[in-house]
Amino acid sequence: MTIPFIVRSNHEQLARIAEFVDEGHMKPIVNSIYPLAETRQAYEHCLSGHMRGKVVIQVVE
């Protein structure tokens, strides 16, 4: 069951998270990277489930 939710960004919290990443305390886990032209395939990949990490859409090369 999927429950929709709304996220409101908080600049101070995002800046602190960026510091953690920059300092090596947190490491994002990337499952796969798709070019913008393959966004549909990326979405379908997400729907397949059983993934570890995020699917990234690369906007610029």
C-alpha positions, 0 to 999 in steps of 0.5 A: 500500500502506497501512502502519498505525502508532501515534503516541505524543504527546509534550507537549514536542514538541507545545508546540514545534510550537505555538510554531512555528505561533504564530510563523508559522514553520509554516502548516498546510495545510487542504484542507477543513472539514466539520461533525461531522454530515458526518464520513462525507462527510469520510472519503469525501473522504479516500478519494478521494486526490489531496489536498493538506492536511488534512481538518478535522472542526469539532466546535463552531461 
